[in-house]
Amino acid sequence: MTDETQSSRRDAWSTIFTFMLILIGLSIVAHFAIIALSPSDLYVGALMWCPAVAAFVTWKIQGRSLSVLTWKAGTGKLGLQAYFVPVLYITAAYFLVWSLGLAGFLNEPAIESWANELGLKEANQQGTMLLMIFLLATIGVLNASATIIGEEIGWRGFLIWELRKLYSFGWVAIISGLIWAAWHYPIIFAYGGNDALRHIAFFTIIIVGMSIIMTYFTFKSGNIWPAVAIHCANNVYVQQIFTPITIETETTAFWANEYGLMIGIIIWLFAIYYWRRARLEGL
């Protein structure tokens, strides 16, 4: 290893260490507000912007320009493909959950709630559902991006590029995924009740799998927008579309929803595919 390589690695470690210290300090404040005061959307939004602020401060300390942030436009087909990846794995996971009798399909009270929200009380059930899904898949995803981009600036706009100076694609994706997952743990512990440990285990499986997919799209495109698309689509389709229309049974919480094992299994099938693509493409 040359002196130049050793120096580059030391700089990367120093940068990551600085970022993590700042991130932890900021996140403690936001986590305290969410857990001790209220799980308000405002506090959650503040937490989600902590990775971005930590990245900005780290760059400022190092005298780097924000131009290093990979957020240029023009991802084209790759960005569109990224959006549909979570649509496919979430749809597949819920189709299996419904088909295997692990949950029921078409929760009518949820559709009625959507009709009331849209002011369409007299509309038929199918029309209401299709309209709401369309609005959530478009406007809902755009709304989600306002806070999710805060995470993605930190994770995919900063952290994985520093880790790339130290590790190969697989390790970059796994390490960043584990850090991303652990960052959520305080909230899961606080609100997970008796199922907190299971939630953490399944959530980590899901997040690390997502990290592999998102790392591939970030390195392939050279910017963060495909990762933003994946993150937004994943959250909206799980939390706001498929979970509400699912009828819960005794086994639903284990297999579906935000901490569902079925989602983790299907995500990892996609993750293995993109990991292999990354190796073949030299990422």
N, C-alpha and C positions, 0 to 999 in steps of 0.2 A: 504494500500500500504506500503510495507516494505521500510526501508531506502535504501537497495540495489537496489530496483526497482526505487525509486525516483532518486537515483544517476545515474542509467543507462539511465533514461529518460532525465535528465539534460545533460548528456554527448552527447546523440543523438541530442538534440536541439542545443547544442554548436557546434557540428560537422556540422550539416546542415546549421547553421547560418554562420559559417566560409566558407563553400563551396559556399554558395550563394553570400557572399561578394566578394570572389575571382572571381566567375563566372561573376558577374555583371561588375566588373572592367575590366576583359579581354574582355567581349562581347561588352562593350561600344566602345572600340578601334576598334574591328572588324566591328561592325555595322557602325561606322563612315566611315571606309574605303569603305565599300560597298555602303553606301548611298551618301556620299559626294564626293568620288573619282570615283569609278567604281565598278559595280557588277561583278568584275573579279572572275573567278573560284578560283584563288589563295586566294583572300580575303574571299570568301565563305568557302573554305576549312579551312582557319584559324579560322573562326567563328565556324565551326563544330567541331574543336578540342578544343575549349574553355572548354566544360564540362569535358573532360578528363584531361586537364591541371589543372583545378580547383580541381578535385578529387585527382590528384597526389600531388599537393601542400598541400592540406588539410591533406592527409595521412602523408606527410613529417612533417608537423607541429606537428601532434599528435604522431609522432614516430612510425607509423605503417609501416609494410612491404608491398610492392606491392603484396605479395602473397595473401593478402586478396581479391584481385581482382578475381572475379569468371570467369576466361577465360580459364579454362581447356578444353582439347579436349574430344571427345567421346560422343557427344550428340546422335549419331546414328539416329534412326527412328524419334525421337522427333525433331531433327534439320531439317530433311527432311520434316516432317509435317509442321513445322513452315514456311518453304519456300513456301509451296503450299497454306497456308491459304490466304495470300494476292492475290495470283493468282486466287483463287476461288472467293473471294469477289469482286475483280476488274472486272473479267470476267462477273460475274453476274450483276454487276452494269451497265456496258457498254452494255451488251445484252439487259437489260431493256430499257436503254436510246435509243438504236437503234430501238428496237421493238415498242416502244411507239411513235416513230417519233420525239423524242426530239433532235435527231442529226442523221446525215447520216452515212453510213458505207462505208469504203474503199475510202479514199481520194487519188485519183490517183496521184496528184502532189507529195504527200509524198512518194509513192512507187517509183516514178521516181527519187526522190532525193536519196532514199536508193540505187537504182540501180546505180546511178552515184557514190555514196560513195563507193560502193562495186566493182566498175569497171565491172558491169554486164549490160551494156546498152542494150544488145541484148537478155537478158534472159526474160522469160515470167513473167508476173506480180505476179502470185501466187507463183512461185518458188523464186522470189526475196523477197517477203514478208515473206515466211516461213524461208528462210535462215537468214534474218535480225532478225526476232523474236528469232530464236534459238541463234544467236550470242549475242543479247542483254540479253536474259534470262540466259546466262551462263557467257560469258566474260564481258558483261555489268554490271551484278550484282557483279562480282568479282572486277571490277574497282570501282564501287560505294562504296564498302566496305572500301576502303582506307581512306575515309573521314567520312563515317557513323560510323565506329567503334569509332571515337573520341566522337561522341555524346553518343553512347551506353555505353562506359566506364563510362561516367558521370551519365547518367540517370538510366540505368539498372545495371551497375556495381557498382555504389556507392549510388545514391540517394534513390532508393527504398529499399535498405537493411537498411539504416538508418531510413527511415520512418517506416519500418516494426517493429522497436523497440518501436514505438509509436502508431501505428494504425493497424486495421485489413486490410485484402487484398483489399477490395473495396475502402477504403479511401486511401490506399497507391497508388492504380492505378489511382484514380481520382486526388489526389493532385499532384502526379508526372506528370500526363498528363496535368493538367492546367499550371504547371510551364513550361513544355516542350512547350506547345502552346504559352504561353506569351513570351517566349524567342524569338519566330519568329515574334512577332507583329511589331517591328520597321521596318523590311523589308516590311511587308505587307502594313503598313501605307504608306511607302515611294513609293511603286510601284503599289499599288492597285487602285490608281485613285479614281473615284467616287464610285467604288464598294468595297472600303477598308473595310468598316464596315461589309458588307455581307461576304466578304472573311474571315474576322476574326471570325465571328460567325460560318460559315460552317467549317472552318479550325479547330476551337476548338472542334466541334462535332467529326470530323474525328480523330483528335489527341488523344482525351480522349478515344474514342473507341479503337484505336490502343493500347493505353497505357494499357488498361485492358487485351487485348490479349497478349501483350508482357510481362506484369508483370506475367501473368499465366505461360507462357513458361519459363521465367527466374527462378521463384521460383520452378517450376516443375523439371527443368533440373539442377539447381544449377549453371548455368553459363550464360554468355551474348550471346553466339553464336546464339541460336535460335532467340533472339531479333534482332541481326545484320541481320540475314537472312530475317526476316519479314520486317525490315526497308528498306533494299536494294531492295528486290523484289517489295515492295510497290512503291518506288520511280521510279524504272526502268519501271515497267509495266504501271504505270499511265503516267509518263512524256515522256517516250521514245518509248512506244509501242502503247498503246491504244489511247492516245490523238492524235498522228500524223495520225493514220489511220481513225480517226473520221472526218466527214464533219460537220463543225460547222453551226448551224442555230441560230436564235435569242434566243432560249432557252438553247442552249448547255452550255454556261458558268454557268448557274444556276444549272444545273443537273450533269454535267460531269467535267472532268479535275481535276486539283489539289484541287480546292475548291468546287467541285460538291456535291450537297446535296444527290444525289442518292448514291454516294459512302459512304457518312456518314450514310445513312439509313441501307445499307447492312452491313457495318462494325459493327453497333450496334447490329444487329441480331447475328453476330458472337461473339461480346463482351458479350452479355447476356449469351450465351451458355458457354463461358469460365469462366465467373463469377460464374455461377452455378456449373461448374466442380470444380472450386477452393474451393467453400464451401463444396462440397461433399468430396473432397480430403484433406480437412483440411489445405489448403494453406493460 
